[in-house]
């Protein structure tokens, strides 16, 4: 608050709540301080939870040695492969189901059945089918990320304003031109919602998938750290997983803002 605002408020006798926007990090900092002090005082044993300073030191050492970056690249590769497969299947089925009543009749019941089956419950079956290599990990991510993409694309296509479609037809658009110029752009906002949700699901499932006999990746680091009771390494990997989720969400938000710049609500922001 400026001096002029302070003088004006004091002169009018009014009182305002202080601006708390800069205090959002206050509670996390306090939590870290309590955590650090508790560790140094011996109240939190290292085998239970390493101190924040120890976690930061371990993160630096793993980064400098190249162990963390190399395993992170492996995890990113798995997530990217699973998401690419999910996008291919979800977009194909979403278009078939959203653009055709017959397509909806054939595709949507199967997708709804898949929705009722928890993706993680398929882990034992995928291990039986694909072994314990990379295939079950990537497949598990793909299966989990497919439904949110499909559902939101389907809803976006069916939610396109009928008046826009009629107006486009009056200008001579039909068939693929109508789909490309009107229906798909109208469905993009819903599709991006599904993409953001699918990315979050992919990171969540990645954590579980990398526990399947991983020879590299963040899950491999966690498994080794568990065997040697290195809670500092476990916390570092969990923080990296969290940063992956936040980074993926920020990436989709940026892509959405640039792709949907024609929307007035986004232009005003």
N, C-alpha and C positions, 0 to 999 in steps of 0.2 A: 504494500500500500504506500502511495507517495505521500510526501509531506503535505501537499495541497489537499489530498483526500482526508488525511488525518485532521488537518485544521478545519476542513469543512464539516466533518463528522462531529468534532468537538464543539464547534460553534453552534451546530444545530441540536446538540445534545443526544443524537442518535448513536446506537452502538451496533457494530457488525461483528459477526463471527469471523475470526481470523481465517485467512486463506490456507486451507489444509492440503491443497494439491501437491505441495512440495514435501508433505509429510507421509506420503504413501509408502515410502521405504523405511519408515521409522520402526514399525513392528517387525519386519524381517531382520533389520539390523540388531534390534534388541534380542530377538530369538537367537541370532548367531552369537552374540556376546554371552548370553546365558549358556548356550551350548559350549562355547569355548571355555568359559570359566568353570563349568561343571566338569569338563574333561580334565582341565588342569588341576582341579581340586580332588580328582579321583572319584567323583560322584558318578561319572559316566565312564566305565571301563573301556579301553580301546577295543577289546574284543567284542563289545556290544555296539559301539559307535565311535569312530575316530573323530578327533577334534577337527573343526573347520580348517585350522592352520595345517594340520597333517594332510587333510584332503587336498588343499591347495598345493602343498608341496608335492604330493604324489601326482597330481594332475600335471604339474610342470615337468616332473621327471619322466612321466610316461610320454609326454609330448616331445620333449627333447630327444628321448631315445628312439622316437619313431614308432613305438609300440602302439600308442593310442591312435595316431593318424592311419596307420596301416590297417588296423582292425576296424576303425570307423569306415574306411572305404569299402571293406567287405560287407559291413552291415548296410551301408547305403546301396551297394549293388543289389543285395537281396531285396531291399524295400523297393528299389526302382523296378526290378524285374517283376515283382509281384504286382505293383501298381500298373505297369504297362499291360500285363495280362488282364488285370481287372478292367482297365479302361477299354481294351479291345472288346472284351465280352460284354461289358455293361452298355457301352455305346451301341453296339450291334443289336443287342436284345432290346434296349430302350427304344431305338428307332423302329424296330419291327413291331414292338408292342404298342408304342405311342402313336404310330402313324396308321395303324390298321386294326380294325375290330377283330379280324381273324387272327392277327398277330397277337393281340391281347389275350384272346381266348386260348391260344396255344402256349404262349410264353409266360404270362403273368401267374397262372396257378403254380407252375414249377418254381418260379422265383419266390412266391409266397411260402411254399413248402420249405424252400431253402432258408427263408427268413426265420422260421420257427426252430431250426436246428442250430444250436450254438456252434460257431465256427471252431472254437477251441476243442469241442467235443469230437471233432473229426481227426484230431491229432493221431490217436492210435491207429485209425484206419489208414491214414496217409502213410504212416510208418510201415504198415503191412504192405501197402501197395508200392511205395516208392523207395523203401529202405530208409537209411538214416543219413543220406547225403544232402545235397542242396535242394533236390526236388520237393520233398515234403515241406521244407521251410518256405520256399517261394510259392508253392501251391496254397499253403495255409494263408499267407498274406493275400494272395489273389482272391481266394474264396471269400475272405472276410471283407475285403474292400469292394467287392463287386456289387453287393445289394444296395448300399447307400448311393452309389453312382447311378445304378439302374433306376431306383425308385425316384430320385430327384429329377432325372432326365425325363422319365415317363410323366411325372407330375408337371414338369415344365412344358412339355409338348402339349399335354391335354389342357393346360392352363392358358394357352395363348388366346388372346381376345379374338372371338369369332368375327367381330367387326373389322379387325385388321385383315383377316383372311379374305373376307368378302371384298374389302376395298382393293386388295392386291389382285384378286381375280377380275375385278372390274377394269384394272389396268392391263389385263392380258397375261398375268402370271399364272402358271399352272404347273403341275407335276414337280420335277426336281427344282425348277426355278422358284416356285412358291415355297418349297421346303427350305431351300438355301437362303432366300432373301427375307423370309418372314417368320417361318415356324422355328427354325434353329436359333436365330438371334433372340426371338422371344423366350426360348427355353433356356438360354444361357445363364440368367441369374439363378435359376433353380439348380442347374448343373453345377455351378460353382459352389453352391451350398453343399451339394453332395460330394464334390471333390474335397472340400475342406474337411468334411466329416470322414471321408474315406482315408485321407492322409493321417488323421488322428488314429483311426482304427488300425491302419497299417503299422504305425509305430508301436501301438499297444500289442498287436499280435507278433510283431518282430521280437519283442522282449521274450515272449513265450517260445516262439519258433527257434530262437537261437539257443534254447536250452536242450535242443535235440542233438546231442552229440556234436556240437559245433567245434570245428578245428581252428576256426578263426572268426573274428568279429567281436563285438562288444559282449555277446553272450559267452564266448570263449573266455574272455578276461574275467567275467563274473564267476564262471564255474571254477577257474583256477584260484581266484581270490577266496571263494567260499571254502575250498579245500585247505587253504593256508590261513583261514580266518582273517583275511586282509579286508577289514571293513572300509578302509580308506579307498581301496580300488573299487569296491562295490559301489560306494557313494559316487565316485567319479563317473563310473559308467551310467549310473542312474541319472546323474545330472546331464550327461551327454544325450541320453534318450530324451530327457525333457527338452533340451535345446533343439533336438531334431524336430520334435513336435511343434515347438514355437516357430522355428525357422520355416517349416513347411507351411504352417498357417500364414505366416507373413508373406511367403512367396505367392500363395494363392490369392491373398488380398491384393497384392501388387498387380498380379496378372488380371484379376477381376476389375480393378480400377482402370487399367489401361484398355482392356478389351471392351468394357461397358462404359466408356467415356461419354457415349451419346445419351446415357440416362441422366435426366436432370438432377435426380437425387445424388448421384455420384459427382456430377460436375460442381454442385454447390458445396460439397465437402472439400 
